[in-house]
Amino acid sequence: MSQRIKQFIFLCLMALSVFSTSASAEGIKIKSFELERVDNDWLLNATFQIELSPGLEDAVQKGVVLYFQTEFDLTRSRWYWFDEKSALAQRQTRLSYQPLTQQYRIASEGFTFSAKTISEALQAVGSIGGWRVIDGSQLDTSKAYTASLRMNLDLSKLPKPFQVNALNNRDWNVSSDWLRFPFLPTSSNLIKR
């Protein structure tokens, strides 16, 4: 093989590796979480790191509203049947851009917040504090459970033309992996990871 062909292949591989690293940086990652017992209930505090692709950022600035769905699931394994779903909590956060004020608006369960930059807005979307996810009366203190947490971009809330685009474009499928951890109702009042 000639030297020029080897150089060309090497440059193509380098460009491909740079592209794959930049593409993998986008998405949602769980940075931290804690479950805290207050009275008889369990409250979730979590922080997600959200990075949008340039196409999604552009869509938000052009008026497309993004809805982020946060899900918390508590299951108990049973050997004789399907797992029992002891608790399921969902929370939706809305991100929009207001061109007149040049601010991003975040709304979730009666809470509204304005941010000047997209990074501030995404930080607000990814911050969850004091979310009641488990009612103590739902738990059997003698059993062990598995708790699961994740956040994703809810594609079903996008306008129809964008839903079709989202099916064909990986950049629009923004989601974190499920974080699963063992949960014992009799454990300490604070569970951190």
N, C-alpha and C positions, 0 to 999 in steps of 0.2 A: 504494500500500500504506500502511496506517495505521502510525503510529509504534509502537503496541503490538505489532503483528505483527512489525515489524522487530526490536524488542527481544526478543521471544520467540524468533525465529530465531537472533539473536545469542547469547542465553543457551544455546540448545540446542547450537549449534556450539562454544561455550566448554566446556560440560559434556562434549561428545564428545571434544574435544581433550584435556581433563584425563584422561578415562577411558582414551583410547588411550595416553597417556604412562605412566600407572601400569601398564597391562597390559603394555606393552613392557619395563618394568623387570625383570619376572620372567623367569627362565630361567638359562642357564648361559653364561658368557663365558670365553674363555681369556685370562687376564691375562698370563702369561709361561710360557716353556718354554725348556729347553736340553737338548741332546744332548751327552753327554760320553763320550769314549772312555776306557775303563779297561781296560788290557791289550788284549785283542782284541775286547772287547764294547763296545756302546754303551748307556749308561744314560740314562734320561729323568728329568728333574726338571721338574715343571709345577705351575702354580697356576691353579685355576679359581675364578671368582666365581659362586657358586650362590645364587639367590634364588628361594624357593618362594612360590607363591600362598597366600593365607590358608587356602584349602580344603585344600591339601596339608599345611600346618603343623598344621592341626586334625586331619587324618587321622593324622599321626604321633603326636600327643599322645593320640589315642584307641587306639593300639596297632597301626596299620598300619606294617609294615616296608617301607622304601624301599630299592631296590637301584639303585646308580648303576654304569653300565658305562662304562669308559674303554677306547677302542680306539686302537691305533697300527698303522698299515699302511704297508708299504714296497713300492712297485711300480716296475717298470722298463718303459718303453714299448718296444713292438716294432712295427715297421711291417707285419709279415707275419701277425700273429696278435693275440690279446687281450693286454693287459698282463700281465706276469709278476708274480705276488705273491711277493716275495722274503722278506718277514717279516710276520707278523701276530701281534700280542700283544693280549690282552684282560685286563682286570682288573676285578673286581667289588668294590664297597664297599657294606656294609650299614649302614643307619641305622635305629635303633629308639629307642623311649622306654621307660624303666623307671619306672612310676608310683610304686612303693614308695620308691625312692631319689631320685625326681624328677631323673633324669639321662638324658642321651642317650648311647647306646652306638654306637660306630663300630667296625666290624670289616672287615678286608681282609687277606687272605693271611697269617693268623697274627698280625696286628697288631690290638690292641684299644685303644680310647681312650674315656674318659668325659668328657662335657662338661656343664656346668650349664645353658647356654643353647643355643637353636637356632642362633644365629649362630656360636658357637664350634664346634658340631657340623658345620655346613656348611663352615666354614673347614677343619676337619680332613678332611672328605670331599674337598674340592677341592685338597688339598695332596698331591702325589705326589713322592717323592724316591727316587732310586737304583733305579728300575724298569728291569730289563734287558729291552730291547726288540729288540735286534739282536745276533745272534751273528755275530762277524766272519767265521766260515767260510761264512756264507750269501751273502757279498758278492763280487762281481767288481770289483776295484779299478779296472778300466779302463772301467766303465760308470757312467752317471748314473742316479740314482733320484729318485723323488718320495715324500716322507714325508708322512703324513696323521695328524692327531690330532683326537679329539673325545671328549666325554662326554655321556651321556644317561641319563635315568631309564628303567630296564628295566621296561616295562609288563607283560611276560610273567611276571614274578615276583610281581606283585600278586595278592591273592586274587581269585577269579573275579568276584564282584560288582563289585569296583573296576575290573577290566579292562573290563567293559562300560561303566562310567561314564567311564573314561578315553577310550574311543573316541568318546564324545559330548561330551567336555569338553576344550577347548583348554588349560585350566589344568594338566591332568595330563600333557600332552606337553611335557616339559621336556628340552631338548637344546641342545647348542652346535652351531655351524656347524663343518664340517670345516675345519681349518687345514691347508693344503697348502704345502709348501716344497721347493725342490730340495735334494737330498742327494748329496754326493760322498764316497765312503769315504776318499779321499785328502786331504780338506780338513783343516782344523785339528782339534785334539783337542776343541774346544768350539764348539758352534753355538748361538747365543742369538738369541732374538727377543722 
